[in-house]
Amino acid sequence: MYEEFYGFREKPFSLNPDPNYLFKSRKHTKGLTMLEYGLASEASIVILTGEVGSGKTTLTRKLLQRVSHDLTIGVMTHTSRVTDNIFPWICHAFGLEHQGKDTVTLFESLNNFLRAEHKANRRVALIVDEAQNLSVDDLDEIRMLSNINVDDNLFMQLVLVGQPELLEKLRQPELRQLAQRISVDYDLEALSKEETALYIRHRIKIAGGTTDLFNDRCCALVYRESRGIPRLINIICDAALVYAFADGGREIDEDLLKTVIHDRVLGGILPIRKAAPKKSNASSPRTGPEQVSGLITLNLSELPTRLTRAQAVEYLSRRHGIPIKENTLYHRHMENTGPPIVYFGRKPLYPVAGLDEWAEAAVSDQPSGTKDADTTPPRIAEAS
């Protein structure tokens, strides 16, 4: 759309994990080195973790470009679809026939494949992406695969890539045998402020554009809103280029960036939200999970971008201490003075960022003391 206008060969901020666009920050360079070292040193199990959008998949794609010819690699990606048997997915990763076969047959087929590769002097590695989606039982099944390795004969290495929740699972007592076999592990951190600016200009340069499209102040603003997460940086910068192209401008300024960020957050598209207000004193209206009636369904550390009405009620109560009712949230005045509502078909959804901003305004406008659960939330002059 805007590629020709800016002189790009292709979109510089695509969300696809393209290894050709890998920005070799200190963290990403070390992460790739640790992966390569793990494979080269014949480590039994290698772990790579990082936040959503931090660049883990891009690193593994780069790794696949650089592996030696004597290494056979299978990649397992659809971990969320694994149900009660992981072996068909492992066999599928290596191109082995798996349809209609029971677990014993699949295990024997995999075992024969690994021994044949070993006899041909080829090492085998299985890369499991999004490994945090696997159950404890599935992870233990993967651990048992390392039992195939006998004495000095390493038949298969395992590379588990996942979000920080993977580490939490590996700390469970049921997986202590798996944890003890981890030889190499690395946690991929977000980019710094300086690295974010270099990252933006690196991707523009690779795409064939001029690197001064985003000045230092704009890069700093992108860093502040993205927290240095590459995927969020890409979302913001791509939208900024679209907005500037629509306005006929060739440079990105701060006002345009602020408009982009506001529009994306308001629409619930950009997963950025302000931190909840801190507890100021004992009388401040806050409730913990033990004070919320009914079943707790939300994991506050891993929220979807948009919440259903019931989830929004629970979120406002647990995060912000506003014990609101669903029918209150349904009132028409919420559409004008409260969090923005988007619709999926006829189903209303509430962006988390909008809920946070509305709740902060509601708490600051309310007199000190405990709120009445049956009270309609205070009207806000203007929704942020």
C-alpha positions in Angstrom: 0.0 0.0 0.0 2.6 2.5 1.1 5.7 0.6 -0.1 6.2 2.5 -3.4 5.5 5.9 -1.7 8.3 5.4 0.8 10.7 3.5 -1.6 10.4 0.2 0.2 10.9 -3.1 -1.5 8.4 -4.6 1.0 6.7 -3.8 4.2 9.4 -3.2 6.8 7.2 -4.0 9.8 5.4 -7.2 8.9 4.4 -9.4 11.8 5.7 -12.5 10.0 8.7 -13.9 11.8 11.2 -13.3 9.0 14.8 -14.3 9.9 16.1 -12.0 7.2 14.9 -9.1 9.4 16.4 -10.4 12.6 17.9 -7.5 14.5 21.0 -8.6 16.3 20.6 -6.9 19.6 22.8 -8.1 22.4 20.0 -10.2 23.8 18.9 -11.7 20.5 22.5 -12.4 19.5 23.1 -14.2 22.8 19.9 -16.1 22.5 20.8 -17.3 19.0 24.3 -18.2 20.3 22.8 -20.2 23.1 20.6 -22.1 20.7 23.5 -22.9 18.4 25.7 -23.9 21.3 23.0 -26.2 22.7 22.8 -28.0 19.4 26.6 -28.1 18.7 27.4 -29.3 22.2 24.8 -32.0 21.9 22.8 -30.8 24.9 19.9 -33.1 25.7 17.4 -30.3 26.4 17.6 -26.6 25.5 15.1 -24.0 26.7 14.4 -20.6 25.2 11.8 -18.4 26.9 10.5 -14.8 26.4 7.4 -12.7 26.4 4.8 -12.7 23.7 6.2 -11.0 20.6 9.8 -10.9 21.9 11.2 -12.6 18.8 11.6 -16.3 19.9 10.1 -17.7 16.6 12.3 -15.4 14.5 15.4 -16.7 16.4 14.4 -20.3 15.7 13.8 -19.6 12.1 17.3 -18.1 11.9 18.6 -21.1 13.6 17.1 -23.3 10.9 19.0 -21.3 8.3 22.3 -22.0 10.0 22.2 -25.6 11.1 24.7 -28.0 9.7 23.8 -30.6 7.0 24.3 -33.5 9.4 21.4 -32.4 11.6 17.8 -33.4 11.0 15.3 -31.0 12.6 11.6 -31.4 13.2 9.5 -28.4 14.2 6.3 -28.7 16.2 4.2 -25.5 16.2 0.5 -26.3 16.8 0.9 -27.1 20.5 -2.5 -25.7 21.4 -4.1 -28.4 19.3 -2.4 -31.3 21.2 -5.1 -33.1 23.2 -4.4 -36.5 24.7 -1.5 -37.9 22.6 1.6 -35.9 21.6 3.2 -38.7 19.6 1.2 -38.1 16.3 2.4 -34.4 16.4 6.0 -35.4 17.0 5.9 -37.9 14.1 4.2 -35.3 11.9 7.1 -32.9 12.7 9.5 -35.4 11.2 7.3 -36.4 8.2 6.5 -39.8 9.6 3.2 -41.6 8.9 0.9 -41.3 11.9 -2.7 -41.5 10.7 -4.7 -44.2 12.4 -1.8 -45.6 14.5 -1.8 -46.2 18.2 0.7 -44.8 20.7 2.9 -47.9 20.8 3.2 -48.1 17.0 4.0 -44.4 16.8 6.7 -44.7 19.5 8.2 -47.6 17.7 8.1 -45.8 14.4 9.8 -42.8 15.9 12.4 -45.0 17.6 13.2 -46.7 14.3 13.5 -43.3 12.6 15.9 -42.0 15.2 18.1 -45.1 15.1 18.3 -45.0 11.3 19.3 -41.3 11.4 22.0 -42.2 14.1 23.3 -45.0 11.9 23.6 -42.6 9.0 25.6 -40.2 11.2 22.9 -37.6 11.3 21.8 -36.0 14.6 18.2 -35.3 15.2 16.6 -32.3 17.1 12.9 -31.6 17.8 12.0 -27.9 18.2 8.7 -27.4 20.1 7.4 -23.8 19.6 4.9 -22.4 22.1 5.7 -25.2 24.5 3.9 -23.5 27.3 0.7 -24.7 25.8 1.6 -28.4 26.5 0.2 -30.1 29.6 2.4 -31.4 32.4 1.7 -34.9 31.0 2.8 -33.9 27.5 6.0 -32.4 28.8 6.7 -35.5 30.8 6.1 -37.6 27.6 8.7 -35.4 25.9 11.1 -36.0 28.8 10.7 -39.7 28.4 11.9 -39.4 24.8 15.3 -38.5 26.1 15.5 -42.0 27.5 16.1 -43.1 23.9 19.6 -41.6 24.3 21.7 -44.5 25.6 25.2 -44.1 27.0 27.1 -41.8 24.5 24.6 -42.3 21.8 22.5 -39.1 21.5 19.6 -40.0 19.3 17.5 -36.8 19.7 17.9 -33.4 21.2 15.0 -31.3 22.4 14.6 -27.5 22.1 11.6 -26.1 24.0 10.6 -22.5 23.1 7.8 -20.8 25.0 6.5 -17.9 27.1 7.5 -17.4 30.7 4.6 -19.7 31.8 6.8 -22.6 30.5 9.3 -21.9 33.3 6.5 -22.0 35.8 5.4 -25.4 34.6 9.0 -26.7 34.6 9.2 -25.8 38.3 6.4 -28.1 39.2 7.4 -31.2 41.2 6.0 -33.5 38.6 8.5 -32.2 36.0 11.6 -32.2 38.2 13.1 -35.0 36.1 12.7 -32.9 33.0 14.1 -29.8 34.7 17.2 -31.8 35.8 18.0 -32.7 32.2 18.0 -29.1 30.9 21.6 -28.3 29.8 21.1 -24.8 28.2 18.4 -22.2 28.9 18.0 -18.6 28.0 15.3 -15.9 28.7 14.9 -13.4 25.8 14.4 -10.0 27.3 12.7 -6.9 25.6 14.8 -4.3 23.7 16.1 -1.3 25.5 15.2 2.3 24.5 18.4 2.6 22.4 17.9 -0.8 20.9 14.3 0.1 19.9 15.6 3.0 17.8 18.2 0.8 16.2 15.6 -1.9 15.6 13.2 0.5 13.8 16.0 1.8 11.5 17.4 -1.6 10.9 14.1 -2.9 9.5 13.6 0.2 7.4 17.1 -0.2 6.0 16.5 -3.9 5.2 13.3 -2.9 3.4 15.2 -0.4 1.3 13.9 2.8 2.9 15.6 5.8 4.4 16.3 5.4 8.1 15.3 9.0 9.1 11.6 8.3 8.9 11.3 8.0 12.6 13.3 10.6 14.6 14.8 10.0 18.0 11.8 11.4 19.9 9.4 9.2 17.9 11.5 6.2 18.6 11.5 7.0 22.3 7.7 7.2 22.2 7.4 3.9 20.4 9.7 2.3 23.0 7.6 3.8 25.9 4.3 2.4 24.5 5.7 -1.0 23.3 8.0 -1.6 26.3 10.6 -2.8 23.8 8.6 -5.8 22.5 9.4 -6.2 18.8 5.9 -7.3 17.8 4.3 -4.2 19.4 7.0 -2.0 17.8 6.0 -3.5 14.4 2.3 -2.8 15.0 2.8 0.8 16.0 5.3 1.6 13.2 3.3 -0.1 10.5 0.2 1.8 11.5 2.2 5.1 11.6 3.4 4.6 8.1 -0.2 4.0 6.9 -1.4 7.1 8.7 1.4 9.3 7.3 0.8 7.9 3.8 -2.9 8.7 4.1 -1.9 12.3 5.0 0.6 12.5 2.2 3.5 13.0 4.6 6.9 11.4 4.3 8.1 11.8 7.9 6.6 10.5 11.1 6.0 13.1 13.9 5.0 12.7 17.5 1.5 14.0 17.1 0.8 11.4 14.4 2.3 8.6 16.6 0.2 9.6 19.5 -2.9 9.5 17.3 -2.0 6.0 16.1 -1.4 4.8 19.6 -4.6 6.3 20.9 -6.7 4.9 18.1 -5.2 1.4 18.4 -5.6 1.3 22.2 -9.1 2.7 22.1 -10.2 0.1 19.5 -8.7 -2.7 21.6 -6.3 -3.7 18.8 -3.1 -2.7 20.5 -2.4 -4.8 23.6 -1.1 -1.9 25.6 -2.6 -0.8 28.9 -1.7 1.4 31.8 -0.8 -0.1 35.1 -3.5 -0.2 37.6 -3.4 2.5 40.3 -1.4 1.6 43.4 -3.1 1.1 46.7 -2.7 4.4 48.6 -4.1 3.6 52.0 -6.1 1.0 54.0 -9.4 2.7 53.3 -8.8 2.8 49.5 -11.5 0.6 47.8 -9.6 -2.5 46.5 -10.7 -6.1 46.6 -8.6 -9.1 46.2 -9.6 -12.4 44.6 -10.9 -13.7 48.0 -13.5 -10.9 48.0 -14.9 -11.6 44.5 -18.0 -13.7 44.6 -18.4 -16.5 42.2 -15.8 -18.5 40.2 -12.6 -16.7 39.3 -12.1 -17.2 35.6 -9.5 -14.5 34.7 -5.7 -14.9 34.8 -4.7 -11.2 35.3 -1.2 -12.0 34.2 -2.4 -13.3 30.8 -5.4 -11.4 29.7 -7.0 -11.3 26.3 -7.1 -7.9 24.6 -10.9 -7.6 25.0 -13.2 -9.0 27.7 -16.7 -10.2 27.7 -19.2 -8.3 29.9 -18.9 -10.9 32.7 -15.1 -10.8 32.4 -15.1 -7.0 32.5 -17.2 -7.1 35.7 -14.7 -9.5 37.3 -11.7 -7.5 36.0 -13.0 -4.2 37.4 -13.6 -5.8 40.8 -10.3 -7.7 41.1 -7.9 -5.2 39.5 -9.5 -1.9 40.4 -11.7 -2.7 43.4 -14.9 -1.5 41.7 -17.6 -4.0 42.6 -19.9 -3.3 39.6 -22.8 -5.3 38.3 -23.3 -6.6 34.8 -26.6 -4.7 34.4 -24.8 -1.5 35.4 -22.1 -2.1 32.8 -24.9 -2.6 30.3 -26.4 0.9 30.9 -26.3 3.1 27.8 -24.4 5.9 29.6 -21.3 3.6 29.7 -21.0 3.9 25.9 -20.6 7.7 26.3 -18.6 8.0 29.5 -17.1 4.6 30.2 -14.8 2.2 28.5 -15.3 1.9 24.7 -17.3 -1.1 23.5 -16.5 -3.0 20.3 -18.8 -5.6 18.8 -18.0 -9.1 17.5 -21.2 -9.7 15.6 -23.8 -8.7 18.2 -21.6 -9.6 21.2 -20.2 -6.6 23.1 -16.5 -6.7 24.1 -14.6 -4.3 26.4 -11.0 -3.4 25.6 -8.8 -3.9 28.7 -7.0 -0.6 28.1 -10.4 1.3 28.0 -11.4 -0.4 31.3 -8.2 0.6 33.0 -8.6 4.3 31.9 -12.2 4.4 32.9 -11.5 2.8 36.3 -8.7 5.2 37.0 -10.9 8.1 36.3 -13.8 6.6 38.3 -11.6 6.0 41.3 -10.1 9.5 41.2 -13.5 11.1 41.0 -15.1 9.1 43.8 -14.9 10.4 47.4 -12.7 8.5 49.8 -14.4 5.5 51.5 -15.9 2.3 50.3 -18.0 2.2 47.2 -21.5 0.8 47.3 -21.7 -2.2 45.1 -25.2 -1.2 43.9 -24.2 2.3 43.0 -24.0 3.3 39.3 -20.4 4.3 38.5 -19.8 8.1 38.4 -20.2 9.8 35.2 -16.9 10.7 33.5 -16.7 13.9 31.6 -14.7 12.4 28.7 -13.6 8.9 28.2 -9.8 8.7 27.5 
